[in-house]
Each structure stands twice: as structure tokens, then as C-alpha cells.
């Protein structure tokens, strides 16, 4: 707008809000702004707000002037209003989906001793109770004809249940979309039976307890702990199990320092007494020439899967220059 030089930059959002208020009721804005907006032509308003919003404005202005739209105009107005309302709902839905994918893990029910039912507050995204029955249009995997209420149920089940999913920090858009689709299409359920859950829990427990014990027993010893990433242990087990089911006989692993000692013990079956001997530097007395620090070393192991298949695993040595393992 050349006649409204302020309608630009950081002022645009503020003036757009004033314009919305004026189109709803001219008395809602100051006399100066009402005068400025009165100077706008209908074409100006269409450029600024769109044909549908201006159609609503025309009807409101006619009603304020004592007029009543005919049936055709009323039908056109209702259609425009319904379309504008659906756009508003679509924006709210999009904001809600983005929010839950980014921050839903913060609302996950992770305390088994004090479970709390978490419900999404849809009102903070501009949605109302009357919107819950509206059809939903978004990229969440849902049956045709799903409503906003159905979407809220899917998002609640997927992201605020007993598993937290934190992936919004991943820079690759396709990876984020892939993860979101996998989570939402399964409603966050990995499909594990009771035996699978106990199997995962046993590996998580082993990884956690090893880190806790070493921290207490060898205070201050540099070890590049896996704490905070213990889920990598059951993940690696699952990868090896799946690979064996596909016919893989041998796997070579390369990794950095962090978590290496835990992987050697809890995936490649390094004896605990050997690990503790390294922490006490006792192995240097018997293994002359080994010489490298504990979190650079490698190991090999014949892994027996749950199905009784053998996979030869080798974790490559990794000297201080991390790219050496490549």
C-alpha cells in the first residue's frame, strides 16, 4: 500500500491486525486508523485480505447499514465464510502437528510410578470445541474422513504416551518426515510382545548398570560414557538379529569413542574382569606393546542370535584420529 507506508516490515503484522478489527467493526479502531482504512478501495482490500474476507466484510457492512443480503448473496457469503473457517482450522492443525512433533516428548508419560494422562490443549492453536468435528487436512497418516478430534487422539497416542520421540533437531527434512510417518502410522507402537519387551529391557538394564558401576568404582576415570544413549545397546542387538535373519554372516563395526566400552561388553561380550583390568592398568603389565587407551581398542566376537544363528562381529580399533576407522 503506497498510501499506507507503515504497512511494511515489522509494522505489517500490527497493521494487519488493526485492519481485521476494522473490517469486523470500524468502531473497534481509532478514528485516525478508521479514516485511513475508509480511504481504501474494495480492490485495495481484496489485494490485502483476499476476496473471501472482503465478501464477509461486504455482508457485515450491509447488515450495519440496515440491509439484508438476498439468498444468492447469503449462500455465497456462507460458502466464503466456511472456506475461511476451514483455512483457519487448517492453520491451527498445522501448528498443532508441528508443535507435537517438536516438543511432544516433553509431555510423554515416562514415570511408571506416577502415570499421568496427557491431553493436547488444542485451544492454544486457535482451535475451538466446535472445530473438533471438522474434517482434517494434514500429512499425518489417517483414514479418509478423519476429523480434528481423531487427529488429536492420534497425536496424543503417538507422542505423549509412554515413549518419547525427539527428532526435530535432525537437519535432514526427509529423515524427519520418514520418522514422523513411521511413528504416526504405527501410533508409536513398535509391535513388541512381552518377550521382546523383556529382551529390550534386559539390554537397557545391562547398559545402564555398567555405566553406573564404573562411575562409582573408578571415579574420575576417562571412559567416554554411554549415559544418555543407552538405547544404542538394544538397537545394535536388534540390527544384528535382523541382519542374521537376512543371511548376514559377518559384520564389521566402526564407531567413535563414546559408548565404545559399553558396546564391547554388552554386544561383543568382552569379559568384565578384562574391562576392569584395563581401568586398573593391570593389562599393561602382562600385554606388553598393547599400549593404546581403553576407548580406542577393538574386539571380535561370535554372536549367537535369539534364533540360534551365528554372526561374526568385529569392532575396529580406532586411534585418536577418528576418521582412521573409515
N, C-alpha and C positions, 0 to 999 in steps of 0.2 A: 504494500500500500504506500504509494508516494505521498498521499495526504496524511498518512499516519507514520511519520518517520520513526516513531518509537517502536513500531511493530517489527522489531528485528532483534537478533542477538538474544541476550539474556532477558530482554523485556517481553519477548514474544509470548512466552507461556503465561505471564501475568495478564497481558492484554487479551489473550485468547480467553482466559477465564472471565474477565470483565465482559467480553463480547457475548459469551454464553449466558451470563447473568442478564445482560440487556435484552437478548433475544427471548429469554424466558419472561422478563418483565422489565420494561425500561426504567421503572422507578427503583429498581434494585441497585442502580449505579448512580454516581454523582451527576449533577447537571452538566458539568463540563464533558464527561465521557458520553452521556446520553446525546448531547449536541453533536459530538464528533461522530458517533455511530449513526445518528439520524441522517448525516450527510452522505452516508454510503448508499450507493445504488443497489438494487437487487442483484445485479450481475457481480458487483463487488462482494456481496455476501456469499454468493454461490462460489466464487473463487476462493474465499476464505474458509467457508464452512461446508460446502457441498450442497447439492440440490436437495437431498433428503432433509437435512437440517433446516434449510430455508423454507421447505414446504411446511414443516411443523411450525416455523415462525410465522408464516403467512396465516395459518389457521388460528394461531393464538392471537395475532393482531386483529383478525376479523372478529373473533369472539369478543375481544376487548372493546371493539367498536360497535358491538351490538348485532353483528351479522351472524349468520349461520350457514355453514357450507352445505352445498347440495349433496345428494347421495354419491355422485361420481367423485366429487372433491373429497368427501369424507372417506370413501373407500381408498382413494389414492393416499390420503393423509395417514390412514391406518396402516396401509402397506409400508409407507415410508417409515412410520414410527416403529413397526415391527422389525423392519430391516435394521434400523438404527439400534434398536434394543439388542438384536442378535449380535451386531458388531460389538456392542458394549460387553455382552456376555462372553464373546469370543476373546476379547482382550483380557477380561478377568480370568478366564480359564487358562489362557496362555501364561499369564503372570503366576497363577497358582501352580501350574505344572513346572515352570522354571524354578520357582521357589522350592518346591518339594524335592526336585532332582538335585538342587544345590545344597539345601540345608536340612533335608528330611532326616538325615542320620542323627541330628541333634535332638530330635523328638522320638527316636527309637526307644522301645521299651526293653532296656538292656539289664534291668535288675530283676532277677528271678525271685528275690525275696520280697520285693515291694512292687509288684506289677501295677502299672497304671494304664488306663485306657486313654489313648491319644486320639483326638478328633481334630481334623483340619478346620481352622477358623476361616471359612470361605468369605466371610464378610470383609476381611481386610483386603480382599482383592476386588472390592466393589460389587460383589455378588450378593443377592438377597435370597430369602427363602423362596420367593416366587420364581426365582431363576432355576431352582433345583430340577424342575420338570422340563426345562428347555432341552432341546437336542444339543449334543455336544459335538464340536468340531475341533479336533486336535490330532496330534501324531501319536497318541497313546493307543496301544493295541487293544481295541474294544469291539464288541459286536455292533453291527449296524443297529441304529435306533437307540443307542445308549444316551442317557441323559446326564446332566451335570451331577446329579446325585450319584449315579453309577460311577462316574469318574472319581468323585471324592472317595467312594468306597475302594476303588482300585488303588488310588494313590495312598490311602491310609494303610491298606493291607500290604502294599509293596514296600513302602518307605518308612513307616512308623511302627512296624511290628517288632519282632524280637531279633531282627537282623538289621544293622545299619549299613547303608550303602553310600560311600563317599567317593565320588568320581568326577565332580565338577572341575577339579583342578587339572584334569588331563588336557593338554593343549590341543590334541588332535580331535577335531569335530566328529569325524567318522567313528573314532573309538568311543567317544561319549554316546553317540547315537546307538551304537551297537550294544553297549552296556545297558542303556536305558531300555531298549527294546527287549533284551533278554530278561531283564528284571521284571518289566511290566507285563510281558506276555505270560510269564510264569507266576505273576503276583508275588515275586520274591521268594518263591518256594523252590528249593533245589531238588525236591523229589527224593530226599534221602529217607530210607526206612530207619527203624530203631537201631538195627545193627550198624548201618552206615553212620548214624549219628554218634554211636559209642566209639566207632573206629576213628572218626574225626576228633572227638573229644580226647581220646587217649593220646593222639599225636600232639594236640594243643597242650595238654597237661604236661607231657614229657618235655616239650619245648620250653614251656613257662618255668617248670621246676628246675630245669638245668640252669637257666639264666639266674634264677633266684639263689640257687645253691652256690654257684660260682661267685656271685656278687658278695655273698656273706663269707665264704671261705677264703677267697683271695681278694681281699679289699684293696681297691686301687689298681688291680692288675688290668693292663690294657687288653681288651678282648674283642672290641667291635661287636657289642651285644646285639642280639636279635629282638630285644624287648620292644614291643610295639608292633612288631612284624611277625609274631609267632605263627600267624595263619599261613606263612610260606611253607611250613613243615608239612601240614596235611595237603597243601596244594601240590608240593613236589611229589608226595606219595601218590596222589591221585593221577598226576601226569605219568608217572612210571607205570602205575597199574593200567591206565588206559593205553599206553604205548605197548605194553606187553600183550594186551588183548588184541592189538592190531598187528602182532607178529614181530615187534621190535625185540632184538636180542642183546643189543649193546647201546649204551648211551654215554656220551662224553659231556660233562657239565663244566661250564666256566662261570665263575662268579667273583665278585669283589670281596673285600674283607668282611663287611658287615654280615653277621649271621653265619659265617663260614664254619666256626667251631660247632655250632648247633646243628648245622646240616651234616657235618661229618659224623656226629654222634647219633643223631636221630633219623638220618636217612641212610648213611653208609656204614652204620654200626661200628663206629670207632669205639673201642673199649674205654669206659670211663676212667679206669686206672691209668691208661696211657695218656688221656687228656690231662688228668691231674698231675701226672709226672711232668708233663710239659710246663704246667703252671709253676711247679716246684723246681724247674730246670734240672730234674733228675735225668731226663733222657739225654742231655748233653754229655753226661758222664759216661754213658755207655755207647751212644751213637756218634762217634767222632766224625766230624765232617758234615753232619746234617745242617747245623749252623743257622738255618733261617728261623724267623719268628713264627710263632704258632699259627697266626692267622694268614700266613702265606702258603701253608702246606696243602698238599693234595692227598688223595686216598682212593683206593679201588675196593669194590665190594660186589659180591654176587647176591643180588637182591631176589628174594623169593616173594612172589605176589600172593595175594589172598586166594587166587585161583590155582596156586601151585606152579606158576611159571617162573622161570629164572631169567633175570636181566642183569647183564654185567654193567655196573656203573663205575665210571671213573671221574673223579673231581680233579681237574687240572691244577697243578701248582700255580701260584700267582705271585710272583715277586712284586716289589713295591711299585713298579711301573705297571699300572693296572691294565693297560692295553696289551701287555705281553700275552695274556691269555687268549686274545683274539688270534 
